[in-house]
Amino acid sequence: MVAADMNISMRAGSFNYLEKHPERRISIFQNSYIVAITLTAGIGGLLFGYDTGVISGALLYIKEDFEQVKNSYFLQELIVAMALVGAIFGATIGGYINDALGRKMAIVVADFCFAVGSLIMAIAPNPYVIIIGRFLVGLGVGAASVTAPVYIAEVSPSEIRGGLVGFNALMITGGQFLSFVINYGLTKVPGTWRWMLGVAGSPAVVQLVFMIFLPESPRWLYFKNKKEAAANVLSKIYPSPRLEDEIEILEFHLEKEQKNKVKVNYSDVFKLKEIRVAFICGAGLQAFQQFTGISIVLYYSPIIIQLAGFKSNDAALFLSLIVSGLNAGGTILGIYLIDASGRKKLTLGSLSGVAIALTILSVACFIIGHDNASQVYAWLAIIGLALYIIFFAPVNSEIYPEEYRGICGGMSATVNWICSVIMSISFLSVVDAIGLGGSFMILLGVTIVAIVFVIIYMPETKGLTFEEVSNIWKEKAYGKAKNDISLVEKTNT
C-alpha cells in the first residue's frame, strides 16, 4: 500500500505520512483504547508528582518530631534529596528494563518501589529510616520518569502524541497539587507526616493491578520480532487502511535496523555524531530544567513562603496549595499549546515567563531581607512564585532515534535527577549564605543562558514522526540528511 513509494521518500528524508493522507488523522478522544492506556499509564506520573511534592509539607512536621532534623539544614536537605538520588538509579535501571523487558515491566517495577518505599516512610521510627524510604520511592520516580512518557508516546498516533505525552506532565503536576491538598488536609491529624508520606502506596497498587490488563508497547513488540502481538495492539489503535500502513512503516524500520545490525552501546552516544548532538541537546534541556529552579520551588515552597514573611505552617501550606494549583493550570494550557505552537516556541515562551517571575522574586526577596520591609513585598514574592509556576513548562521533546531512545532517554533523565539533587541539597545552605534574593538572582542568570541554548540547539519536532526527528540530527551533524547510511558507519567524532 504505502511501502512501494515509502523506501524512496524515506531515503530522501521527505516522508510525512499525514501530509499525504490527511483523512487518516486521529483525534485524542476518537479512540477510547488510547485514552484508557494514557489514563492508566498516567498514574505513574501522578505518583511521580505526589512523591516529589509531598515532602515540602511533610518536612515542616518532621522537624517538629525530630529535634536533630530541626537543627540541621543538612538533614533537611538530605531527606528531600534522597528521593532524587534514588531517582538517578531508577532512571538508569528503568532505561535498561525499558529496552530489555519492555515498558510494561518497567512500570510494574516502579509501582513496587513506590508501594514499599511509602510503607517504610509511614512507619519510620527515626529520620534515617525516612531517608531509606525516600530512596526507594526515588527508584520508582526515576523509573516512571523514563517509562511513562515513552510508553504513552509509542501507543500514540504522531498527530496527537504531544498532547498525550503532555497528559503525563499534567498528571505529574496534578500529583504535586494533590500532595499539597493532602498536606493541608492532614495538618490537624495525629501522625501528620506519616500519613502524608504513606498515602502514595495506594495509587501504586491500583496501577499495578491495572497494568495486568494493558498491552505492551507495539513498537517495542515489533522491534523484538513479536509481530503478531504488535499487530494485535495496533489494530485497537488504528482503523484500516492506516493500520496496514503503520505496520508497513514499522516493518520498514525493522528491516533497516536488522540490515544495519546496530548494536546499541552507551559509548555510541558519544561516538556517533548525530546521536551525540541529539544527546547534548536533550541532556542540556534537562539540566536547564533543573538549574532554573523548578526543584527548589517544588520541594521548598512552604519554606520559601515562610522566609518571605508568612511564618505559620498552616499559612505556608495553604499558599503552597494555591501555587501548586496554578502549576496544574499552567500544565493544562501547555498541553493545548504543545501541538498547536510547537515544542520550541513553547519552551522559549516558558523560559521568558520564568525570567520575569524570577526578576520579581529577586527584587521582592532582597527588600524583604531588610527589617523595615512591609508585608506588601511578602505578597509580591508570592506573586513572583505563582508566576514562576504558571510559566514553567517541562521539556517534552521526542528527539532520539528509535534504537537509542531507551539509552538516551535514561541518560537524559539521569542528568535531570543529578541536577535536581545538586539544587535540592544545596538550596537551604545557599540561602543561609547569600540570602533568598541572591539565590533567585542566580537562577535568573541561568534562565537567560537557557533561553540562548534553546534558540541555538533545540529543534522543532511539532507533528514529526520519530524517523523524521532522527533525520533532523543527521542534517545537523552532517549538513544534510543521510538516511541510507547506517549508524555503524558514522563514527565521525
RATA-V124990 format. One record per helix or strand of 3 or more residues. SS is the DSSP state (a for helix, b for strand). FROM is the first residue (numbers start at 1). TO is the last residue. If there is no record, write none. Layout:
SS;FROM;TO / SS;FROM;TO
This chain:
a;3;11 / a;17;20 / a;22;24 / a;28;30 / a;32;65 / a;67;70 / a;73;100 / a;103;122 / a;127;154 / a;158;185 / a;192;198 / a;200;211 / a;218;223 / a;227;235 / a;242;260 / a;268;271 / a;273;291 / a;294;307 / a;313;341 / a;343;368 / a;375;391 / a;402;457 / a;466;478 / a;487;489
